[in-house]
Amino acid sequence: MTSLSEPSAGDDHEGSSTGELTPVGWGLGDALLGLALTIVVPAIVGAIALGAVGVEEGRQLALWAVALLQIPLWVGLLGAPLWATYKKGRSSLISDFGLSMQWIDIPIGLATGLGAQLFIGSVLQWFYKALDVDADKVGQTAKDLTEQATDPVGVVLLLIVVVLAAPVLEELFYRGLWLKSLERKWGTGWAVGLSAVLFGAIHFQPYDFPALAAVGLLASLLTVRFGRLGPAIWMHVAFNLTAVSILL
């Protein structure tokens, strides 16, 4: 993450002394490749690792093991934007994908994330109960993960995975590479909607899809509104931290 004093970045080009903008060559192909890597590589590494240590299928992993298995995912989330910017862009995550922050982003993001967690969670619980659907399944993945944080080390690992790494890397990938690639292809409206649906679907949590898509929508709108990822990152931090705090 860049310095808090960094200015916001432009959408498609890097400014020069003449005001001209430098075009980039990355796009949906790079975003799709990155998405494939974030799905396939963690699955392969996880299967090999679990097979090597003889973990039985369906057995719940220790929190430290879950944290280690996040590394292949993080490599994909960070690697795809890095590849795009250094091979086909301006060699800058700030100029290409808006990875910058200002002090005002902190209160804006934290307030939005806290409000979103409380509001979206309440609405989703009411909605599922109205449909006579088991609302307890909402957030089950987060509940299972949090239940393993039974000591200070576990809590620290949980915070690193859920509150620190996920917001920064997921925002860079989904609201940086993906949102901007979609925006260059089909315009802002489609980019905001499609990136939100993708973010909700890629977690593979059917009961949580509406909430995750709503979070993706908010993050996309913040990114488009401010032209940088800072507000969306802090919104994501607050959203996840609120959930973890409640569950702990």
Solvent accessible surface area in square Angstrom, and as a share of the most:
residue,aa,sasa,rsa
1,M,119,0.53
2,T,32,0.18
3,S,61,0.39
4,L,44,0.22
5,S,94,0.60
6,E,51,0.23
7,P,90,0.56
8,S,49,0.32
9,A,14,0.11
10,G,41,0.40
11,D,70,0.36
12,D,47,0.24
13,H,57,0.26
14,E,73,0.33
15,G,59,0.57
16,S,59,0.38
17,S,122,0.79
18,T,107,0.62
19,G,55,0.53
20,E,121,0.54
21,L,97,0.48
22,T,68,0.39
23,P,100,0.63
24,V,17,0.10
25,G,56,0.53
26,W,2,0.01
27,G,18,0.17
28,L,35,0.17
29,G,54,0.52
30,D,11,0.06
31,A,0,0.00
32,L,100,0.50
33,L,98,0.49
34,G,1,0.01
35,L,23,0.11
36,A,46,0.36
37,L,73,0.36
38,T,9,0.05
39,I,71,0.36
40,V,76,0.44
41,V,54,0.31
42,P,29,0.18
43,A,65,0.50
44,I,92,0.47
45,V,58,0.33
46,G,10,0.10
47,A,65,0.51
48,I,117,0.59
49,A,37,0.29
50,L,55,0.27
51,G,58,0.55
52,A,86,0.67
53,V,111,0.64
54,G,55,0.53
55,V,36,0.21
56,E,128,0.57
57,E,183,0.82
58,G,83,0.80
59,R,155,0.57
60,Q,107,0.48
61,L,38,0.19
62,A,48,0.37
63,L,13,0.07
64,W,154,0.54
65,A,16,0.12
66,V,29,0.16
67,A,12,0.09
68,L,99,0.49
69,L,42,0.21
70,Q,43,0.19
71,I,85,0.43
72,P,17,0.11
73,L,50,0.25
74,W,52,0.18
75,V,96,0.55
76,G,6,0.06
77,L,4,0.02
78,L,66,0.33
79,G,29,0.28
80,A,8,0.06
81,P,0,0.00
82,L,61,0.30
83,W,123,0.43
84,A,0,0.00
85,T,0,0.00
86,Y,133,0.51
87,K,133,0.57
88,K,84,0.36
89,G,27,0.26
90,R,25,0.09
91,S,57,0.37
92,S,27,0.17
93,L,31,0.15
94,I,45,0.23
95,S,17,0.11
96,D,0,0.00
97,F,0,0.00
98,G,0,0.00
99,L,12,0.06
100,S,1,0.01
101,M,2,0.01
102,Q,59,0.26
103,W,169,0.59
104,I,93,0.47
105,D,0,0.00
106,I,38,0.19
107,P,73,0.46
108,I,48,0.24
109,G,0,0.00
110,L,66,0.33
111,A,70,0.55
112,T,38,0.22
113,G,0,0.00
114,L,87,0.43
115,G,36,0.35
116,A,8,0.06
117,Q,28,0.12
118,L,95,0.47
119,F,142,0.59
120,I,23,0.11
121,G,25,0.24
122,S,74,0.48
123,V,67,0.39
124,L,8,0.04
125,Q,59,0.26
126,W,171,0.60
127,F,89,0.37
128,Y,21,0.08
129,K,137,0.58
130,A,68,0.53
131,L,100,0.50
132,D,133,0.69
133,V,50,0.29
134,D,74,0.38
135,A,6,0.04
136,D,101,0.52
137,K,92,0.39
138,V,19,0.11
139,G,20,0.19
140,Q,77,0.34
141,T,71,0.41
142,A,43,0.33
143,K,56,0.24
144,D,49,0.25
145,L,31,0.15
146,T,9,0.05
147,E,121,0.54
148,Q,39,0.17
149,A,12,0.09
150,T,115,0.67
151,D,73,0.38
152,P,109,0.69
153,V,105,0.60
154,G,6,0.06
155,V,45,0.26
156,V,81,0.46
157,L,41,0.21
158,L,1,0.00
159,L,57,0.28
160,I,72,0.36
161,V,13,0.08
162,V,28,0.16
163,V,9,0.05
164,L,108,0.54
165,A,17,0.13
166,A,17,0.13
167,P,0,0.00
168,V,33,0.19
169,L,23,0.12
170,E,21,0.10
171,E,0,0.00
172,L,1,0.01
173,F,0,0.00
174,Y,8,0.03
175,R,0,0.00
176,G,0,0.00
177,L,0,0.00
178,W,16,0.06
179,L,2,0.01
180,K,8,0.03
181,S,2,0.01
182,L,6,0.03
183,E,37,0.17
184,R,100,0.37
185,K,125,0.53
186,W,130,0.46
187,G,31,0.30
188,T,56,0.32
189,G,61,0.59
190,W,170,0.60
191,A,0,0.00
192,V,12,0.07
193,G,32,0.31
194,L,66,0.33
195,S,0,0.00
196,A,6,0.04
197,V,80,0.46
198,L,33,0.16
199,F,2,0.01
200,G,1,0.01
201,A,50,0.39
202,I,28,0.14
203,H,51,0.23
204,F,145,0.60
205,Q,44,0.20
206,P,110,0.69
207,Y,73,0.28
208,D,14,0.07
209,F,69,0.29
210,P,54,0.34
211,A,13,0.10
212,L,27,0.14
213,A,16,0.12
214,A,31,0.24
215,V,3,0.02
216,G,0,0.00
217,L,75,0.37
218,L,55,0.27
219,A,0,0.00
220,S,0,0.00
221,L,87,0.43
222,L,22,0.11
223,T,4,0.02
224,V,61,0.35
225,R,170,0.62
226,F,45,0.19
227,G,16,0.15
228,R,14,0.05
229,L,0,0.00
230,G,0,0.00
231,P,0,0.00
232,A,0,0.00
233,I,3,0.01
234,W,57,0.20
235,M,0,0.00
236,H,8,0.03
237,V,19,0.11
238,A,7,0.05
239,F,23,0.10
240,N,23,0.12
241,L,74,0.37
242,T,20,0.11
243,A,25,0.19
244,V,7,0.04
245,S,66,0.43
246,I,115,0.58
247,L,65,0.33
248,L,100,0.50
